[in-house]
């Protein structure tokens, strides 16, 4: 597995952000942005309706950390100490040296370059420390801003997969 030789999901730091493993105390911040229907619109999870759902998500991530399975970092805004999003691996395939990344972010932090900064850090880690050959990501075609983030980080558009996913009762192109 990728993480055995390199340490498992080390902290990554950028100018304005700290990417680190989630802890249970982060559930409040995650609930605050995760309950926003606009934040949840283009991801595969539903907007949170209780703090308990956010706690369950953090507990799930902690189990994945312990098992050295693909997981997400919390994106912490250094100036406030607040968790403003998550970014991480949806899957990792050792035999192909490849992975898929996914992310979400608090709406009040959109259009400020935070996700571009976080994705650049994860891509740098993925290629330089994990020595991956390929990192991919997908976005719903109705969310072109996410595609722009990927483009700014040097990712290239390879095509549209029609009705690839079922999200919130509808099939979506990605």
Kinemage of the C-alpha trace (Angstrom):
@kinemage 1
@onewidth
@group {chain A} dominant
@subgroup {mainchain}
@vectorlist {calphas} color= white
{ca unk a 1} P 0.000 0.000 0.000
{ca unk a 2} L 1.181 3.510 -0.764
{ca unk a 3} L 1.238 4.809 2.776
{ca unk a 4} L 3.307 2.043 4.373
{ca unk a 5} L 6.672 3.493 3.316
{ca unk a 6} L 5.799 7.174 3.482
{ca unk a 7} L 3.772 7.639 6.647
{ca unk a 8} L 0.019 7.766 6.513
{ca unk a 9} L -1.547 11.029 5.393
{ca unk a 10} L 0.972 13.444 6.876
{ca unk a 11} L 0.037 17.054 7.474
{ca unk a 12} L 0.399 19.197 4.379
{ca unk a 13} L 0.884 22.930 4.724
{ca unk a 14} L 0.336 25.749 2.260
{ca unk a 15} L 0.505 29.504 2.658
{ca unk a 16} L -3.015 29.788 4.111
{ca unk a 17} L -4.012 26.201 4.864
{ca unk a 18} L -3.152 23.168 6.928
{ca unk a 19} L -4.342 19.807 5.641
{ca unk a 20} L -4.531 17.321 8.497
{ca unk a 21} L -6.373 14.237 9.665
{ca unk a 22} L -9.812 14.938 11.068
{ca unk a 23} L -10.536 14.636 14.784
{ca unk a 24} L -13.914 14.409 16.495
{ca unk a 25} L -13.711 18.063 17.586
{ca unk a 26} L -13.915 19.000 13.872
{ca unk a 27} L -17.490 17.715 13.624
{ca unk a 28} L -18.994 21.121 14.524
{ca unk a 29} L -17.185 22.906 11.686
{ca unk a 30} L -18.010 20.110 9.241
{ca unk a 31} L -21.669 20.236 10.268
{ca unk a 32} L -21.777 24.011 9.827
{ca unk a 33} L -20.741 23.870 6.176
{ca unk a 34} L -22.080 20.381 5.447
{ca unk a 35} L -25.662 21.315 6.270
{ca unk a 36} L -25.676 23.813 3.380
{ca unk a 37} L -27.665 22.308 0.490
{ca unk a 38} L -25.528 24.262 -2.019
{ca unk a 39} L -22.351 22.661 -0.631
{ca unk a 40} L -23.943 19.194 -0.869
{ca unk a 41} L -25.498 19.753 -4.294
{ca unk a 42} L -22.691 18.222 -6.373
{ca unk a 43} L -21.249 15.675 -3.931
{ca unk a 44} L -22.531 12.181 -3.254
{ca unk a 45} L -23.602 12.883 0.329
{ca unk a 46} L -26.743 14.674 1.436
{ca unk a 47} L -26.652 17.912 3.404
{ca unk a 48} L -26.346 17.123 7.094
{ca unk a 49} L -29.455 17.453 9.213
{ca unk a 50} L -27.717 16.941 12.568
{ca unk a 51} L -24.358 17.249 14.239
{ca unk a 52} L -24.554 13.477 14.736
{ca unk a 53} L -24.214 12.933 10.986
{ca unk a 54} L -21.055 15.033 10.930
{ca unk a 55} L -19.681 13.092 13.913
{ca unk a 56} L -20.435 9.819 12.144
{ca unk a 57} L -18.506 11.047 9.095
{ca unk a 58} L -15.493 11.994 11.223
{ca unk a 59} L -15.603 8.613 12.997
{ca unk a 60} L -15.672 6.920 9.584
{ca unk a 61} L -12.570 8.874 8.516
{ca unk a 62} L -10.793 7.975 11.767
{ca unk a 63} L -11.491 4.272 11.099
{ca unk a 64} L -10.058 4.681 7.602
{ca unk a 65} L -6.926 6.364 9.007
{ca unk a 66} L -6.411 3.498 11.467
{ca unk a 67} L -6.789 0.949 8.661
{ca unk a 68} L -4.444 2.916 6.342
{ca unk a 69} L -7.246 3.167 3.788
{ca unk a 70} L -7.892 6.044 1.379
{ca unk a 71} L -9.375 8.954 3.308
{ca unk a 72} L -9.662 12.729 3.461
{ca unk a 73} L -7.736 15.489 5.143
{ca unk a 74} L -9.528 18.301 6.906
{ca unk a 75} L -8.744 21.640 5.278
{ca unk a 76} L -7.985 24.076 8.099
{ca unk a 77} L -7.848 27.802 7.467
{ca unk a 78} L -4.731 28.843 9.400
{ca unk a 79} L -5.969 32.344 10.233
{ca unk a 80} L -9.134 31.103 11.962
{ca unk a 81} L -8.307 27.501 12.892
{ca unk a 82} L -11.637 26.485 11.328
{ca unk a 83} L -12.105 23.359 9.216
{ca unk a 84} L -13.442 24.807 5.968
{ca unk a 85} L -13.562 21.629 3.905
{ca unk a 86} L -12.142 18.214 3.172
{ca unk a 87} L -9.979 16.827 0.389
{ca unk a 88} L -8.670 13.350 -0.094
{ca unk a 89} L -8.550 10.060 -1.878
{ca unk a 90} L -11.679 8.288 -3.030
{ca unk a 91} L -9.536 5.310 -4.009
{ca unk a 92} L -5.891 4.347 -4.525
{ca unk a 93} L -4.754 1.529 -6.800
{ca unk a 94} L -1.273 0.341 -5.970
{ca unk a 95} L -0.939 -1.869 -9.039
{ca unk a 96} L -1.642 1.093 -11.323
{ca unk a 97} L -0.009 3.798 -9.167
{ca unk a 98} L -3.194 5.822 -9.518
{ca unk a 99} L -5.801 7.549 -7.386
{ca unk a 100} L -8.931 9.658 -7.493
{ca unk a 101} L -9.263 12.791 -5.401
{ca unk a 102} L -12.432 14.512 -4.268
{ca unk a 103} L -13.192 17.580 -2.204
{ca unk a 104} L -15.824 19.859 -0.682
{ca unk a 105} L -15.656 23.305 0.898
{ca unk a 106} L -17.714 25.741 2.944
{ca unk a 107} L -19.651 28.108 0.685
{ca unk a 108} L -18.287 31.234 2.392
{ca unk a 109} L -14.821 30.101 1.239
{ca unk a 110} L -15.683 29.586 -2.434
{ca unk a 111} L -13.920 31.712 -5.061
{ca unk a 112} L -11.001 32.611 -2.806
{ca unk a 113} L -8.467 30.133 -4.183
{ca unk a 114} L -8.548 27.868 -1.134
{ca unk a 115} L -9.501 24.690 -2.975
{ca unk a 116} L -6.940 25.336 -5.702
{ca unk a 117} L -4.316 25.738 -2.971
{ca unk a 118} L -5.418 22.514 -1.253
{ca unk a 119} L -5.600 20.487 -4.465
{ca unk a 120} L -2.134 21.646 -5.540
{ca unk a 121} L -0.762 20.428 -2.195
{ca unk a 122} L -2.454 17.028 -2.544
{ca unk a 123} L -1.279 16.624 -6.142
{ca unk a 124} L 2.272 17.555 -5.147
{ca unk a 125} L 2.169 14.985 -2.326
{ca unk a 126} L 0.634 12.377 -4.631
{ca unk a 127} L 3.261 12.683 -7.343
{ca unk a 128} L 6.387 13.600 -5.371
{ca unk a 129} L 5.958 11.557 -2.176
{ca unk a 130} L 3.673 8.697 -3.210
{ca unk a 131} L 5.168 8.566 -6.725
{ca unk a 132} L 1.793 8.098 -8.352
{ca unk a 133} L 1.612 7.936 -12.109
{ca unk a 134} L -1.939 9.286 -12.401
{ca unk a 135} L -4.341 11.255 -10.242
{ca unk a 136} L -7.837 11.799 -11.534
{ca unk a 137} L -10.902 13.686 -10.380
{ca unk a 138} L -14.423 14.097 -11.669
{ca unk a 139} L -16.982 16.861 -11.398
{ca unk a 140} L -20.604 17.162 -12.395
{ca unk a 141} L -20.897 19.063 -15.660
{ca unk a 142} L -23.377 21.371 -13.913
{ca unk a 143} L -20.540 22.423 -11.577
{ca unk a 144} L -17.947 23.934 -13.944
{ca unk a 145} L -16.254 25.828 -11.089
{ca unk a 146} L -14.893 22.519 -9.819
{ca unk a 147} L -13.486 21.808 -13.274
{ca unk a 148} L -11.780 25.212 -13.226
{ca unk a 149} L -10.087 24.310 -9.919
{ca unk a 150} L -8.738 21.137 -11.484
{ca unk a 151} L -7.564 23.032 -14.570
{ca unk a 152} L -5.727 25.639 -12.454
{ca unk a 153} L -3.867 22.773 -10.797
{ca unk a 154} L -2.648 21.381 -14.116
{ca unk a 155} L -5.209 18.617 -14.525
{ca unk a 156} L -6.427 18.058 -18.087
{ca unk a 157} L -9.973 17.492 -19.281
{ca unk a 158} L -10.249 14.027 -20.839
{ca unk a 159} L -13.926 13.791 -21.676
{ca unk a 160} L -17.484 13.577 -20.455
{ca unk a 161} L -18.949 10.393 -19.016
{ca unk a 162} L -22.691 10.536 -19.613
{ca unk a 163} L -24.885 9.531 -16.680
{ca unk a 164} L -21.864 8.053 -14.869
{ca unk a 165} L -23.250 8.631 -11.373
{ca unk a 166} L -26.596 8.686 -9.636
{ca unk a 167} L -26.735 11.668 -7.310
{ca unk a 168} L -29.762 12.664 -5.283
{ca unk a 169} L -32.164 10.678 -7.424
{ca unk a 170} L -30.850 11.719 -10.822
{ca unk a 171} L -28.206 10.454 -13.203
{ca unk a 172} L -25.491 13.014 -13.779
{ca unk a 173} L -22.843 13.582 -16.414
{ca unk a 174} L -19.313 13.940 -15.087
